[in-house]
Amino acid sequence: MNYLDGSLFPENQPPLVITAAPYAPSWMPADFPQDIPVTIAEQVQKAVDCYHAGATVLHLHVRELDGKGSKRLSKFNELIAGVRAAVPEMVIQVGGSISFAPETEGAAAKWLSDDTRHMLAELDPKPDQVTVTINTSQMNILEQFDIRDIQGTSMEDPVVFNAYKEMTVPAQPGWAEEHIRRLSAAGIQSAFQCYNINSFESVERLMRRGIYKGPLVMNWVAIGGGMDVPSVHHLANMVRAVPDGAMLTVESSMRNVLPVNMMGIALGLHVRCGIEDNLWNQARTAKMGTVEQIEQLVRIAQEFGRPIATAQQARELLKIGVFYDTIEETLQANGFAPNPPGGHQGFLRKAA
């Protein structure tokens, strides 16, 4: 991205899109009973509350009545339908990591089969986005935690702790290509989870080979443990590589969430918050619910002079429902340099 003179002035920045992540599949309701919804009605109401607080994108997971994260697509359909009816303007982003919530007490975090994950393209009503991981990686979500972050929670269970510490993201090239193809055919936008420059460059190559022909919408996932590092140097490295036509949201974990989001607000990027990412205020004197976190970011953005995006503005910035016909159009719309004439577009693609 180019930062020309005046790029840090709010009048030269897009309205801020806030993504809310209120469903928190890695926590149990007893970890924060005041803020973790369980019934479908409660989960729908949480979306409504987040929307009215200022969030226009909902990162959606679903919880069963026993409090555990759901793996049933029927439950996702039920919640999506409820949110659509209650706040039809809100952008619904289904978390593609639905499978990592342990099924039983003390069970290891385990991803579902590729075929099951591909079924996210068959959700009905369909979401606006599904998050897509790129490149298999370690995903030790606990690496950036302080031991005090999990005191008194289900994460203190050594079996649960170890399951999340040892978690990996399976995202091989063949799976990613097929997943993107199915989502695009269903009219669902791929929201790429880019953990570092390597995964971003893999997304660029997928676009240069014509596998993904749509707007480049990404999260920079700075949670450590195989993902990127919540550091200004690593953020600058990512921002330098990303083209001007892309939509980039910053994401971090626990008490790194607020400072990383403040950097994102200042730089004209977009932000994510919620108890999926962080349970605490900055002093760790009290837990902080998703709506309260959204309201905090709205106040900070107002101090920067940056307006909060309306739902319609968020949809326009994300280019929801937009796909392109050709590789050349895709690259141009996203701000990439064109492919070299006759250039080799990747060894995984051969002429028939």
C-alpha positions in Angstrom: 0.0 0.0 0.0 1.2 3.5 -0.8 1.3 6.1 2.0 1.6 9.5 0.2 1.5 12.9 1.8 -1.8 13.2 3.8 -2.4 9.4 3.9 -2.8 9.5 7.7 -5.4 12.3 7.6 -8.9 10.9 8.2 -10.4 12.7 5.2 -8.1 10.6 3.0 -9.0 7.3 4.6 -12.0 5.0 4.1 -14.6 4.7 6.8 -13.6 2.1 9.4 -15.1 -1.3 9.1 -15.3 -3.1 12.4 -15.5 -6.9 12.5 -17.1 -8.4 15.6 -16.1 -11.9 16.8 -18.5 -12.5 19.7 -19.0 -16.3 19.6 -15.6 -17.5 20.8 -15.6 -21.3 20.1 -12.4 -21.8 22.1 -14.1 -20.7 25.3 -16.9 -22.3 27.3 -19.9 -20.3 28.5 -18.8 -20.6 32.1 -15.6 -18.7 31.2 -17.6 -15.5 30.6 -21.3 -16.3 31.3 -22.3 -12.6 31.0 -21.2 -12.4 27.4 -21.2 -15.8 25.8 -24.6 -16.5 24.1 -25.8 -20.1 24.0 -29.3 -20.3 22.5 -29.9 -19.3 18.9 -32.1 -16.4 20.1 -29.2 -15.2 22.4 -26.7 -15.6 19.6 -28.9 -13.6 17.2 -29.3 -10.9 19.8 -25.6 -10.7 20.2 -25.3 -10.0 16.5 -27.9 -7.2 16.9 -26.1 -5.7 19.8 -22.7 -5.7 18.0 -24.3 -4.1 14.9 -25.9 -1.3 16.9 -22.5 -0.7 18.7 -20.8 -0.1 15.4 -19.7 -3.4 13.9 -20.8 -4.1 10.4 -19.1 -7.5 9.8 -20.1 -10.5 12.0 -17.5 -13.3 12.3 -19.9 -16.1 12.9 -19.5 -19.4 14.7 -22.4 -21.3 16.3 -22.8 -22.9 19.8 -24.8 -25.9 20.8 -27.2 -25.8 23.8 -24.6 -27.7 25.8 -22.2 -24.7 25.3 -19.8 -26.4 22.9 -19.0 -25.1 19.5 -21.2 -26.6 16.8 -20.0 -28.5 13.8 -23.5 -28.9 12.4 -24.2 -27.0 9.2 -27.9 -27.0 10.1 -27.1 -24.9 13.1 -25.1 -22.5 11.0 -28.1 -22.3 8.6 -30.4 -21.5 11.6 -28.2 -18.8 13.0 -27.5 -17.2 9.6 -31.2 -17.1 8.9 -31.8 -15.5 12.3 -29.1 -12.8 11.8 -30.4 -12.1 8.3 -33.9 -11.4 9.6 -32.7 -9.3 12.6 -30.0 -7.2 10.9 -30.2 -7.8 7.2 -27.6 -5.2 6.4 -24.8 -6.8 8.4 -22.1 -8.6 6.5 -22.0 -12.3 7.7 -18.6 -13.9 7.6 -18.6 -17.6 8.6 -15.4 -18.7 10.3 -13.9 -21.5 8.2 -12.3 -22.9 11.4 -15.6 -24.3 12.6 -14.0 -27.6 13.1 -11.5 -26.8 15.8 -13.9 -26.6 18.8 -13.5 -29.7 20.9 -16.5 -32.0 20.7 -16.3 -33.4 24.2 -14.9 -32.3 27.5 -11.1 -32.6 27.3 -11.1 -33.6 23.6 -8.4 -32.5 21.3 -9.0 -29.7 18.9 -9.6 -31.4 15.6 -10.4 -30.1 12.1 -13.0 -31.8 10.1 -12.4 -33.6 6.8 -11.8 -31.6 3.6 -15.2 -32.7 2.2 -17.0 -31.5 5.3 -15.2 -28.1 5.2 -16.1 -27.7 1.6 -19.8 -27.9 2.6 -19.6 -24.4 3.9 -20.2 -23.4 0.2 -23.6 -25.1 0.6 -24.9 -23.0 3.6 -28.5 -21.8 3.1 -29.0 -18.9 3.5 -25.5 -18.3 2.2 -23.2 -16.0 4.1 -21.5 -13.1 2.4 -18.0 -14.4 3.2 -16.2 -17.6 4.5 -12.7 -17.2 5.9 -10.2 -19.2 3.9 -6.9 -20.3 5.4 -3.9 -20.4 3.0 -0.9 -22.7 3.6 -0.8 -25.3 6.3 0.7 -23.8 9.5 1.1 -24.3 13.2 -1.7 -22.4 15.0 -0.7 -22.3 18.7 -3.2 -19.7 19.8 -1.7 -19.7 23.3 1.8 -18.6 22.4 1.1 -14.9 23.0 -1.1 -15.5 26.1 0.0 -14.6 29.6 -0.8 -17.4 32.1 -3.1 -14.9 33.9 -5.2 -14.7 30.7 -6.6 -18.2 31.2 -6.8 -18.3 35.0 -10.3 -19.4 36.1 -11.2 -20.6 32.6 -11.6 -23.9 30.8 -8.2 -23.3 29.3 -6.6 -24.2 32.6 -7.5 -27.9 32.0 -4.1 -29.3 30.9 -5.8 -31.4 28.2 -7.7 -28.5 26.7 -4.6 -26.3 27.0 -2.4 -28.8 25.2 -5.0 -29.3 22.4 -5.0 -25.7 21.5 -1.2 -25.3 21.9 -0.7 -28.2 19.5 -3.3 -27.2 16.9 -2.3 -26.9 13.2 -4.3 -25.4 10.3 -4.6 -27.9 7.4 -4.7 -25.8 4.2 -2.9 -27.6 1.5 -2.9 -26.1 -2.1 -5.3 -28.7 -3.5 -7.8 -28.0 -0.6 -7.5 -24.2 -1.0 -8.1 -24.3 -4.7 -11.2 -26.5 -4.5 -12.6 -24.5 -1.6 -12.2 -21.2 -3.4 -13.7 -22.7 -6.5 -16.8 -23.9 -4.6 -17.2 -20.7 -2.7 -16.9 -18.5 -5.8 -19.4 -20.7 -7.7 -21.9 -20.2 -4.8 -21.3 -16.4 -4.9 -19.6 -16.4 -1.5 -16.5 -14.2 -1.1 -13.3 -15.8 0.1 -12.0 -13.8 3.1 -8.3 -14.8 3.2 -6.6 -15.3 6.5 -3.0 -14.3 5.8 -0.6 -15.2 8.6 2.5 -13.7 7.0 4.0 -12.6 3.7 4.2 -16.3 2.6 0.5 -16.9 2.8 -0.2 -13.5 1.2 2.1 -14.3 -1.7 0.3 -17.6 -2.2 -3.0 -15.8 -2.4 -1.5 -13.5 -5.1 -0.3 -16.5 -7.1 -3.8 -18.0 -6.8 -5.1 -14.8 -8.4 -2.4 -14.7 -11.0 -3.4 -18.2 -12.1 -7.1 -17.4 -12.2 -8.1 -19.6 -9.4 -9.6 -16.7 -7.4 -11.1 -13.9 -9.4 -12.6 -11.5 -6.9 -11.8 -8.6 -4.6 -8.8 -9.2 -2.3 -10.1 -9.1 1.2 -7.7 -10.3 3.9 -7.1 -10.5 7.6 -3.5 -10.1 8.9 -3.5 -12.6 11.7 -0.9 -11.5 14.3 -1.3 -14.0 17.1 2.1 -15.7 17.1 2.3 -19.5 17.3 2.9 -20.0 13.6 0.9 -16.9 12.6 2.5 -13.5 12.3 3.9 -11.5 15.2 2.0 -8.5 16.6 4.8 -6.1 15.9 4.9 -2.8 14.0 7.8 -4.2 11.9 5.8 -7.2 10.8 2.7 -5.1 10.1 4.8 -2.6 8.0 6.2 -5.6 6.0 2.7 -6.8 5.3 1.3 -3.4 4.4 4.2 -2.7 2.1 3.4 -5.8 0.1 -0.4 -5.4 -0.1 -1.7 -3.6 -3.2 -3.8 -0.4 -2.8 -7.0 -2.2 -4.1 -7.1 -4.7 -1.2 -9.1 -4.5 1.9 -6.9 -5.4 4.9 -8.2 -6.0 8.5 -5.8 -6.4 11.4 -6.4 -9.2 13.9 -4.5 -10.1 17.1 -5.1 -11.9 20.4 -5.6 -11.0 24.1 -4.1 -7.7 25.2 -2.4 -7.2 21.8 -5.8 -6.7 20.2 -6.2 -3.1 21.3 -2.8 -1.7 20.3 -2.8 -3.6 17.0 -6.3 -2.2 16.3 -5.1 1.3 17.1 -2.3 0.9 14.6 -4.8 -0.3 12.1 -7.1 2.7 12.7 -4.2 5.1 12.3 -3.0 3.6 9.1 -6.4 3.5 7.3 -6.8 -0.3 7.7 -9.8 -2.1 9.3 -10.2 -3.8 12.7 -11.5 -6.8 14.4 -12.4 -7.3 18.1 -14.5 -9.6 20.3 -14.1 -12.3 23.0 -13.0 -14.8 20.4 -9.8 -12.8 20.4 -9.6 -11.2 23.8 -11.4 -11.5 27.2 -9.8 -8.6 29.1 -9.4 -4.9 29.5 -5.9 -3.6 29.1 -5.2 -3.6 32.9 -6.6 -7.2 33.1 -8.7 -6.0 36.1 -12.0 -7.2 34.5 -13.3 -9.1 31.5 -14.5 -7.0 28.6 -17.4 -8.1 26.4 -17.6 -7.8 22.6 -20.0 -4.9 22.6 -17.8 -3.0 25.1 -14.8 -3.7 22.9 -16.6 -2.4 19.8 -17.7 0.8 21.7 -14.1 1.3 22.7 -12.9 1.2 19.1 -15.6 3.6 18.0 -14.5 6.1 20.6 -10.8 5.7 19.6 -11.7 6.1 15.9 -13.6 9.3 16.7 -10.6 10.7 18.4 -8.6 10.0 15.2 -11.4 11.7 13.3 -12.1 8.6 11.3 -15.8 7.8 10.7 -17.3 4.4 11.3 -18.5 2.6 8.2 -22.2 2.1 7.7 -23.3 -1.3 6.7 -23.8 -0.1 3.1 -20.3 1.5 3.1 -18.8 -1.8 4.5 -20.4 -3.8 1.7 -19.1 -1.4 -0.9 -15.6 -1.4 0.5 -15.6 -5.2 0.7 -17.2 -5.4 -2.8 -19.6 -8.1 -1.5 -21.0 -10.1 -4.5 -18.4 -8.8 -6.9 -16.4 -11.3 -9.1 -14.3 -10.7 -12.2 -14.3 -12.3 -15.6 -10.6 -12.5 -16.3 -7.2 -12.7 -14.6 -6.3 -9.3 -16.1 -9.4 -7.6 -14.7 -8.8 -9.2 -11.3 -5.2 -8.0 -11.1 -6.1 -4.5 -12.3 -9.1 -4.1 -9.9 -6.9 -5.2 -6.9 -4.0 -3.0 -7.8 -1.5 -5.7 -8.8 1.0 -5.4 -11.6 -0.2 -7.3 -14.7 1.1 -10.8 -15.5 4.1 -10.6 -17.9 2.9 -11.5 -21.5 3.2 -15.2 -22.0 4.6 -15.5 -18.4 4.5 -18.8 -16.6 1.8 -18.6 -14.0 2.8 -21.3 -11.6 4.1 -24.8 -12.0 0.9 -26.3 -10.6 -0.9 -25.3 -13.8 -0.1 -27.0 -17.1 -1.8 -26.8 -20.5 -4.0 -29.8 -21.2 
